[in-house]
Amino acid sequence: MDVLTYYIAQDRSRKGTHSSKPKVAVYDTSFPVSIISQHARLTKTAVKDRCRIKYDDATLQYFKAGPDPDDTYDHIYFPFCIDKQHWMGVCIDIPSSSVQILDCNSILRTDNQIKKDINPITVVIPHIIHSVRGAPYHNATKPFGFFRAKGIPQHPNQPDSGVVTVLLIQGHAANDIEGCAEVTPFSLPPAATHLAVLVLRDIAPV
């Protein structure tokens, strides 16, 4: 999964979309692991003292789009695994203080079940952004909102969830929900072939 995520991020970079608006970052599974690891420390700290928590540079760099403290990414994407078998895409929308779920098989988990899994991320993210920017900002200490994106094409075949999730992230990063609409069961074989080409281009460059 991390390999596929790496190559769609590289594909965006090759196309020059890293300089477009909104500013987008695509990360692999190490990102949610890093963020969730901060949750216990945060919740064990008194509310009045949470703004004083210092985060390591590696964590802060995930959010920085440039040298200016206010220059953070607008959208951060990453894959997230549920029950060690189902993948879904996650979009952290920093301007709207929300976390959006791109789920290709929504009948597997209710909104409340997914919210429980994502909750540590929605709680920690605003505190880290506060630390990156070095100054209070709107809703700085409130958890980000959570919702499951509507209109996501459904793919009930469980083994396909990894590839479909990567394609949903790629489509949403390029063209919001309209980009996700293109990830249909009919488009999956050629899209999967394109991902394979991206990988092979680096393994065996022509």
KATA-V613323 format. One record per residue. N is the residue number from 1. RES is the residue in three letters. PHI is phi in degrees with one decimal (none if undefined). OMEGA is omega in whole degrees, 0 to 359 (NA if undefined). BURIAL is b if it has 24 or more other C-alpha atoms within 12 Angstrom, else e. Layout:
{{N:RES:PHI:OMEGA:BURIAL} {N:RES:PHI:OMEGA:BURIAL}}
This chain:
{{1:MET:none:180:b} {2:ASP:-64.2:178:b} {3:VAL:-64.9:180:b} {4:LEU:-63.5:179:b} {5:THR:-63.7:178:b} {6:TYR:-58.9:185:b} {7:TYR:-75.6:175:b} {8:ILE:-73.3:174:b} {9:ALA:-66.2:178:b} {10:GLN:-65.6:179:b} {11:ASP:-63.2:176:b} {12:ARG:-62.2:181:b} {13:SER:-64.9:180:e} {14:ARG:-62.6:182:e} {15:LYS:-83.6:178:e} {16:GLY:78.4:183:e} {17:THR:-75.8:179:e} {18:HIS:-65.4:182:b} {19:SER:-98.3:184:e} {20:SER:-84.2:174:e} {21:LYS:-110.2:355:e} {22:PRO:-70.3:178:e} {23:LYS:-78.4:189:b} {24:VAL:-121.8:171:b} {25:ALA:-124.9:176:b} {26:VAL:-120.3:183:b} {27:TYR:-120.2:178:b} {28:ASP:-90.7:187:b} {29:THR:-70.0:178:b} {30:SER:-68.8:181:b} {31:PHE:-65.5:180:b} {32:PRO:-62.6:178:b} {33:VAL:-61.2:180:e} {34:SER:-63.8:182:b} {35:ILE:-69.3:181:b} {36:ILE:-63.4:180:b} {37:SER:-64.0:179:e} {38:GLN:-84.6:190:b} {39:HIS:-65.4:183:b} {40:ALA:-60.7:180:e} {41:ARG:-61.7:181:e} {42:LEU:-65.5:185:b} {43:THR:-71.4:178:e} {44:LYS:-84.7:179:e} {45:THR:-93.8:179:e} {46:ALA:-55.7:184:e} {47:VAL:-53.6:183:e} {48:LYS:-67.3:183:e} {49:ASP:-103.9:185:e} {50:ARG:-65.2:180:b} {51:CYS:-68.3:181:b} {52:ARG:-92.2:181:e} {53:ILE:-64.2:178:b} {54:LYS:-101.4:178:e} {55:TYR:-105.1:183:b} {56:ASP:-68.8:184:e} {57:ASP:-60.5:181:e} {58:ALA:-61.2:178:e} {59:THR:-68.9:181:b} {60:LEU:-64.6:183:b} {61:GLN:-63.5:178:b} {62:TYR:-56.8:188:b} {63:PHE:-102.4:185:b} {64:LYS:-87.3:177:b} {65:ALA:-96.4:181:b} {66:GLY:-169.3:184:e} {67:PRO:-71.9:180:e} {68:ASP:-71.6:180:e} {69:PRO:-56.6:179:e} {70:ASP:-84.5:183:e} {71:ASP:-88.7:178:e} {72:THR:-102.8:176:b} {73:TYR:-65.9:175:b} {74:ASP:-84.5:181:b} {75:HIS:-127.3:175:b} {76:ILE:-122.3:182:b} {77:TYR:-111.3:173:b} {78:PHE:-162.5:175:b} {79:PRO:-84.9:182:b} {80:PHE:-137.4:183:b} {81:CYS:-100.6:179:b} {82:ILE:-109.4:177:b} {83:ASP:55.3:177:e} {84:LYS:60.1:181:e} {85:GLN:-144.7:183:e} {86:HIS:-121.3:180:b} {87:TRP:-99.0:172:b} {88:MET:-143.9:179:b} {89:GLY:-90.9:178:b} {90:VAL:-126.5:175:b} {91:CYS:-119.2:173:b} {92:ILE:-88.4:181:b} {93:ASP:-98.9:186:b} {94:ILE:-67.9:179:b} {95:PRO:-58.5:181:b} {96:SER:-97.4:180:e} {97:SER:52.2:182:b} {98:SER:-140.7:175:b} {99:VAL:-120.2:185:b} {100:GLN:-110.7:182:b} {101:ILE:-102.8:177:b} {102:LEU:-108.0:189:b} {103:ASP:-115.0:183:b} {104:CYS:-87.9:177:b} {105:ASN:-148.2:191:b} {106:SER:-70.3:181:b} {107:ILE:-77.4:183:e} {108:LEU:-70.7:184:e} {109:ARG:-138.3:176:e} {110:THR:-76.6:177:e} {111:ASP:-58.9:181:e} {112:ASN:-65.2:179:e} {113:GLN:-67.0:179:e} {114:ILE:-67.2:180:b} {115:LYS:-59.4:179:b} {116:LYS:-63.0:180:e} {117:ASP:-70.9:185:b} {118:ILE:-86.5:187:b} {119:ASN:-49.8:179:b} {120:PRO:-57.0:180:b} {121:ILE:-70.6:181:b} {122:THR:-64.8:180:b} {123:VAL:-79.4:187:b} {124:VAL:-77.8:187:b} {125:ILE:-50.2:183:b} {126:PRO:-60.8:178:b} {127:HIS:-70.4:179:b} {128:ILE:-66.6:179:b} {129:ILE:-62.3:175:b} {130:HIS:-56.0:180:b} {131:SER:-68.7:179:b} {132:VAL:-61.2:184:b} {133:ARG:-80.0:175:b} {134:GLY:71.8:180:e} {135:ALA:-156.8:178:e} {136:PRO:-59.7:175:e} {137:TYR:-145.3:186:e} {138:HIS:-56.4:179:e} {139:ASN:58.9:187:e} {140:ALA:-57.1:184:b} {141:THR:-106.9:177:b} {142:LYS:-92.6:178:b} {143:PRO:-59.6:175:b} {144:PHE:-66.0:175:b} {145:GLY:-69.6:182:b} {146:PHE:-132.7:171:b} {147:PHE:-156.7:177:b} {148:ARG:-94.1:183:b} {149:ALA:-61.8:177:b} {150:LYS:-90.7:177:e} {151:GLY:84.0:178:e} {152:ILE:-79.8:177:b} {153:PRO:-57.7:184:b} {154:GLN:-96.5:180:b} {155:HIS:-129.4:185:b} {156:PRO:-71.3:180:e} {157:ASN:-72.6:188:e} {158:GLN:-55.8:181:e} {159:PRO:-62.1:181:e} {160:ASP:-85.6:190:b} {161:SER:-62.3:180:b} {162:GLY:-65.7:180:b} {163:VAL:-63.8:181:b} {164:VAL:-61.3:179:b} {165:THR:-60.7:178:b} {166:VAL:-61.0:180:b} {167:LEU:-67.7:177:b} {168:LEU:-65.9:177:b} {169:ILE:-61.5:180:b} {170:GLN:-61.0:181:b} {171:GLY:-67.5:181:b} {172:HIS:-67.2:179:b} {173:ALA:-64.4:182:b} {174:ALA:-85.2:189:b} {175:ASN:-150.7:176:e} {176:ASP:54.5:186:b} {177:ILE:-65.8:178:b} {178:GLU:-64.6:177:e} {179:GLY:-68.1:178:e} {180:CYS:-68.6:183:b} {181:ALA:-60.9:181:b} {182:GLU:-80.7:182:b} {183:VAL:-88.9:181:b} {184:THR:-98.7:176:b} {185:PRO:-55.7:180:b} {186:PHE:-72.2:182:e} {187:SER:-86.2:186:e} {188:LEU:-63.0:181:b} {189:PRO:-58.1:179:e} {190:PRO:-66.5:179:e} {191:ALA:-67.7:178:b} {192:ALA:-65.2:177:b} {193:THR:-62.9:179:e} {194:HIS:-62.9:177:e} {195:LEU:-62.1:179:b} {196:ALA:-62.9:179:e} {197:VAL:-63.9:179:e} {198:LEU:-59.2:180:b} {199:VAL:-68.9:183:e} {200:LEU:-65.5:180:e} {201:ARG:-60.6:178:e} {202:ASP:-87.6:181:e} {203:ILE:-70.6:181:e} {204:ALA:-133.5:182:e} {205:PRO:-61.4:180:e} {206:VAL:-82.7:NA:e}}
